[in-house]
Amino acid sequence: MAKKEQQKQNKNEQTGAVHWADYYAEQIIRSRGDKNTYIIESGITPSGMIHAGNFREVITADLIKKALLNRNKKVEFLYVWDDYDVLRKVPVNLPKQEMIKDNLRKPVFQVPDPFGCHKTYAEHFEKVFEKESTNVGIEATFVYNHKNYLKCLFAKEIKTALEKKEQIKEILNQYRKEPLAKDWLPIFVFCEKCHRDTTKKLKWNGDYTITYECECSHQDTFDFRKKGIVTLRWRVDWPMRWYFNKVDFESAGKDHFAAGGSVDTGRKIQKAVYDTDYPFGFAYEWIGIKGRGQFASSSGNVVTVTELLEIYEPEIVRYLFAGTRPNKEFSISFDVDVLKMYEDYDKCERIYYGEHQVNEKEKEKQSRIYELSQIGKIPKSMPYQPRFRHLTTILQIHNLDVNKTIAFLEKELKNKFDKKRLRIRTECAKNWLHKYAPEEFRFTVQDKCQVTLVKQEKDILHQLAEKLLEKEWNDKELHEEIYILCQNNEFPTNDFFKLAYHVLINKERGPRLASFILEIGRKEVAKLLQKV
């Protein structure tokens, strides 16, 4: 995004629209006029795993769709799979590398699935991402571009592009060091025999027929109203689809918005070739993985939405993007920052329900972020908020048993929403402990003491055991009683905490001791202390 446009957006967010999605929804209405239905488009070539960096485009479109719907506008969100695109290289981290290599230069919808679970290479990655999108509340009409081409739906538009190839060349040559060849055409032809785009000789005959000769020696002249083996080149295909689908909005990564990039040329081509106005759009920034840099499919430095959902609730995945302007770069965390992200989201929720007081401007901002982060109807009353850090403790007390952890907290649940959230968040906490939690967060409650103790240490632990059996304690009372116990025995408090943690979890530090003891169970802890 240009600096001037970014400053304009920031100013509008400060003085006008509450949220960037609302700001852009207003811009779409102003630029495209008041329409019955607005068409939002997004898409990608399914040439490999669709990662969370690619997801930014989809969630951005979905958030703007929500903003338009909130203005009582009808919206259709088209997600276009460019699955007639050619497979140019073998992605890393995929099985059957040789098989993929043998199928290079074929369209991705004709390459076999290397995982063996779907009909084609393209379908595998499409279905994975479609399910992921549904899991985070995105509703889109998925368009498989190869089907449209095979049905020859774009025959008229292809002919128009061929007729105006000189105008297209002139536009593209403005940004090229070497001009396009004299016989250049804005199309690819996939050979009917080998199914590759390796045509050596390509000729348009001035009507709806193309003559080609492939490297495999196959030759043919065909009518592209009857055979769907011709596609427009990317820089022409994109504006053609803007025209064909009557698109009102589509965003893209900042590389597409660079001077002379595909957006720049696409806008000029749509006007010159199809004589219509291009859709409103803006650039979004890259995102990365904390500690690993920006997403890079070529090196395998990617995280999928499925991997995000292993750690973050669906609403929090939406919150990650809803709470950050598209023109701002950010990193997704899997370390201890996960705890802060859950705390930030819970705080946002409390602000929405008036349980956390902030000034009116901040309340309006946070409430809008919360609304856009939700999937389905928003609960009328404040939901139960199981603290993520607390869940990691309860889980480990119960040997990572999700059902026992849920049973321990069941008394806090008021409705189905609370039950569903607790289960999802508990599963996320378990996954985080298993995959990403630093060592200091991990522990196992001991069934017998693993350290050698002196008489004074045994005595004070036995005394604590007696106190625990006296009555039902609350957190505050027990915390105070531990300090009194240390004073009476002239036992340094810090040394006592270390001693208790060594006996309970065989570590020097752990969760807040009094509440930790009560969470394990005072009688169970007393039994362990009596054994030392």
ABEGO torsion letter per residue (X at the ends): XBAAAAAAAAAAAAABBABAAAAAAAAAAAAAEBBABBBBBBEBBBAEBBBAAAAAAAAAAAAAAAAAAAAGBBBBBBBBBBAABBBABBBBGBBGAAAAAAABGBBAAABBBAAGABABAAAAAAAAAAAAAAAAGBBBBBBBAAAAAAAGAAAAAAAAAAAAAAAAAAAAAAABABBBBAABBABBBBBAAAGBABBABBBBAGBABBBBBBAAGBBBBBBAAABBABBBBAAAAAAAAAAAAGBABBBBBAAAABBGBAAAAAAAAAAAAAGBBBBBBBBBBBBBBBGAEBBBAAAGBBBBAAAAAAABBAAAAAAAAAABBAABBBBBBABAAAAAAAAAAAAAAAAAAGABBBBAAAAAAAAAAAAAABBEBBBABBBBBBBAAAAAAAAAAAGGBAAAAAAAAAAABABAAAAAAAAAAAAAAAAAAAAABBAAABBBBBABBABBBBAAAAAAAAAAAAAAAABBBBAAAAAAAAAAAAAAAGBBAAAAAAAAAAAAAGBABBBBAAAAAAAAEAAAAAAAAAAX
